[in-house]
Amino acid sequence: MSSYVGRFAPSPTGPLHAGSLVAALASWLDARAHQGRWLVRIEDVDRPRCVRGADAVILQQLAQVGLTSDGPVLYQSQRDTVYQAALDALVAQAQAYPCGCTRADIAQANAALGLNKERHGDLVYPGTCRPSQGGLKGKPARAWRVLVPESGAWSWQDRRLGPQSQCLASEVGDFVIKRADGLWAYQLAVVVDDAAQGITDIVRGEDLTDNTPRQQWLQQCLGTPTPRYLHTPLVLGPNGEKLSKQNGATPLNLTDPLAALHTAGQALGLHIQARTVSEWLQTATQAWPWRD
C-alpha cells in the first residue's frame, strides 16, 4: 500500500443513485490505481435531511458492486466535539466571528450593492458582522463565519480540469462554518474529517469544484494538509442538470451489479468488458486514466 488515502462521503438522505455510484466508483478506482486505501464517511452532519437507515442501505449498495471501505466507517454526527475544537481554534486566532444576519438581510445587502444571485449559486456575504465593521451591533448571534482574504484570487490545480481560481472575497465572502440552527456546516466538517482520516486525494463530482477554495482556505487556517483534487464529470438528468434526488434521480437499480458498473464506468470514459464484478473492477483499475 502507498501513502495514498482516498474517500467517498455520501449523505444518507436516501439510497445511492446513478450519479452517486459514479462518484463512489471514481474515488475507489483512483485509490486502487495508486495502490492506496479507500475509506467511506457518512456525512450525516445535516441531521434534518438524513433518512433513518439510509446509511445501511448505502453501505449495502456499495458492497453489491464490490466497493467496501478499507477502514471503519466514520459518522459525522458523532463528531460534534471535534468540530467545536476546530471552531474554538479559529476564534482564538481571530479567524472566525459570530454573525447575526438572516438570508433576507444578506439578500438586501447584495441588492444594495447591485449583486445578483446566480441560479443555484449562493449569496455573497458582504461582511456586515465582521469585527472590523463593528461586529453584531446589538443583533443576537445566529451563525459563525470564517474570515476570507480581502483581495486576490485563490488558485489551485485540479488533476482533471487543470488550473482553477476563485476570489473568495468577491465570489463567496466570509462563509458559514456553524449554522444558525446550531448544526455544523459542511465546509468545516469536511476539512476536519479529511485531516483526521489522513486523506491525501479527494475525487468527487465536478459540481463541488467551487467548494475547493473554501476548503483549502480552512485547511490553511487550521494548519492541516491540503489534499490533491480530481473533479469528475457529472451524470446529468433529462433536463441537462446534475442528476440528484432533488432532480428526480431514482434509487440505483442493482438487480444486475455488473450492468450498473458498466453504466457508471461509461460516464467516466471507461468501456470495460468483463464477466464478473471483480473482473470489471480489476480491468477498470488498470484502465484508469488519471494515474499522475
SVG drawing of the C-alpha trace seen along z (x, -y; Angstrom):
<svg xmlns="http://www.w3.org/2000/svg" viewBox="-38 -50 42 64">
<polyline fill="none" stroke="black" stroke-width="0.4" points="0.0,0.0 1.2,-3.5 0.6,-6.6 -2.5,-7.4 -5.8,-7.7 -9.0,-8.4 -12.6,-8.6 -16.2,-8.5 -18.5,-10.6 -22.2,-10.2 -25.0,-12.0 -27.6,-9.5 -30.6,-11.3 -31.7,-8.2 -30.2,-5.3 -27.4,-5.9 -28.5,-6.8 -26.6,-6.6 -24.7,-9.8 -23.5,-8.9 -22.3,-5.5 -20.1,-7.3 -18.6,-9.4 -18.1,-6.3 -16.5,-4.3 -14.2,-7.2 -12.8,-7.6 -12.4,-3.8 -10.7,-3.4 -8.3,-6.3 -7.3,-4.8 -6.7,-1.3 -4.8,-2.7 -2.4,-4.4 -2.2,-1.2 -3.9,-3.2 -6.6,-2.9 -10.3,-3.9 -12.5,-5.0 -16.2,-5.6 -17.5,-8.5 -21.2,-9.1 -21.8,-12.8 -24.8,-13.0 -24.0,-16.4 -27.2,-17.9 -29.4,-15.7 -32.8,-17.1 -32.2,-15.9 -31.0,-12.4 -33.2,-9.4 -33.2,-6.7 -31.5,-3.6 -30.2,-5.2 -26.6,-4.7 -27.0,-0.9 -28.7,-0.9 -25.8,-2.9 -23.2,-0.6 -25.1,2.5 -25.3,0.9 -21.6,0.3 -20.9,3.8 -23.1,5.2 -20.7,3.6 -17.6,4.6 -16.8,1.3 -16.1,1.8 -14.2,-0.6 -10.6,0.2 -11.3,-1.1 -14.0,-1.9 -16.9,-4.0 -16.8,-7.5 -20.1,-9.2 -20.1,-13.0 -23.0,-13.0 -20.6,-11.6 -18.0,-14.3 -19.5,-17.4 -16.7,-17.9 -14.0,-17.7 -15.8,-20.3 -16.2,-22.6 -12.5,-22.3 -11.8,-23.5 -14.2,-26.4 -12.6,-27.3 -9.1,-27.3 -10.3,-29.6 -11.9,-32.0 -8.7,-32.0 -6.8,-33.1 -9.4,-35.8 -10.2,-33.9 -13.9,-33.3 -16.7,-35.5 -20.4,-35.4 -22.9,-36.7 -26.5,-37.9 -27.6,-38.3 -30.6,-36.4 -30.7,-35.4 -33.1,-38.3 -30.5,-40.7 -27.8,-39.3 -30.1,-39.4 -31.0,-43.0 -27.3,-43.9 -26.5,-42.2 -29.2,-44.1 -27.9,-47.4 -24.5,-46.5 -26.0,-45.6 -25.2,-41.9 -27.5,-39.3 -27.6,-35.7 -26.8,-33.2 -29.1,-30.3 -28.1,-27.5 -25.5,-30.0 -25.0,-31.4 -25.5,-35.0 -22.1,-36.7 -21.7,-37.7 -20.8,-41.4 -19.1,-41.3 -21.8,-43.1 -20.9,-41.5 -17.2,-41.5 -15.4,-42.7 -13.7,-45.4 -17.2,-46.6 -18.4,-46.8 -19.5,-43.3 -23.0,-42.3 -24.1,-45.9 -26.6,-44.5 -28.0,-41.7 -28.1,-38.2 -25.6,-35.8 -27.0,-33.3 -24.2,-31.7 -20.4,-31.6 -18.3,-32.7 -14.7,-32.4 -12.8,-35.4 -11.6,-35.1 -8.8,-37.1 -10.0,-40.5 -8.5,-40.5 -6.8,-38.3 -7.7,-35.1 -7.3,-31.7 -5.5,-29.5 -5.2,-25.7 -4.7,-22.8 -7.3,-20.2 -5.9,-16.9 -8.6,-16.7 -9.7,-20.3 -6.3,-22.0 -5.7,-25.4 -8.6,-26.9 -9.1,-30.1 -11.7,-31.9 -11.8,-35.2 -13.2,-34.2 -14.0,-37.8 -16.0,-38.8 -17.5,-35.4 -18.2,-33.9 -17.5,-36.3 -16.9,-35.1 -18.7,-31.8 -20.6,-29.9 -18.9,-27.2 -21.6,-26.8 -25.2,-27.3 -27.9,-29.4 -29.7,-26.2 -26.7,-25.0 -25.6,-22.4 -22.1,-22.3 -21.6,-23.5 -20.3,-21.1 -17.2,-23.2 -15.8,-22.9 -16.8,-19.3 -15.3,-18.0 -12.0,-19.8 -11.7,-18.5 -12.6,-14.9 -10.3,-14.9 -7.4,-15.8 -8.4,-13.3 -8.6,-10.5 -5.3,-11.4 -7.0,-11.9 -4.4,-12.7 -6.6,-12.7 -10.2,-13.9 -12.1,-12.6 -15.6,-13.9 -18.1,-15.4 -17.4,-18.5 -20.3,-20.3 -18.2,-20.6 -15.3,-22.3 -16.2,-25.8 -16.1,-24.5 -12.4,-23.7 -11.0,-27.2 -13.1,-27.5 -11.9,-24.2 -8.3,-24.9 -8.5,-28.2 -9.9,-26.5 -7.1,-23.9 -4.6,-26.8 -6.3,-28.4 -6.4,-25.2 -2.8,-24.1 -3.9,-20.9 -2.5,-19.3 -4.1,-20.1 -5.0,-17.0 -4.9,-16.8 -8.2,-17.2 -9.8,-15.5 -13.3,-16.5 -15.1,-14.0 -17.7,-14.5 -21.3,-14.7 -24.2,-12.5 -27.0,-14.7 -30.7,-14.3 -33.2,-14.7 -33.3,-18.5 -29.5,-18.8 -28.8,-19.5 -26.9,-17.3 -28.7,-14.1 -29.7,-14.3 -32.6,-13.3 -33.9,-16.9 -33.7,-16.5 -35.7,-13.3 -32.9,-10.7 -34.3,-7.2 -32.6,-4.7 -29.8,-2.8 -31.0,0.5 -28.7,3.2 -30.6,6.3 -27.5,6.6 -24.5,5.1 -22.2,5.7 -24.6,3.7 -24.6,0.9 -20.8,0.8 -20.7,0.8 -23.1,-2.2 -21.2,-4.1 -17.9,-3.4 -19.1,-4.8 -19.7,-8.1 -16.0,-8.1 -14.9,-7.2 -14.3,-3.6 -15.7,-1.0 -14.9,2.3 -16.0,5.7 -16.0,8.3 -17.9,11.3 -17.9,10.6 -17.9,7.6 -14.4,8.5 -13.0,8.7 -14.7,5.5 -13.1,3.6 -9.7,5.1 -9.8,4.2 -11.1,0.7 -8.4,0.1 -5.8,0.9 -7.5,-1.4 -8.0,-4.4 -6.8,-7.4 -5.7,-9.7 -2.7,-7.9 -0.5,-11.0"/>
</svg>
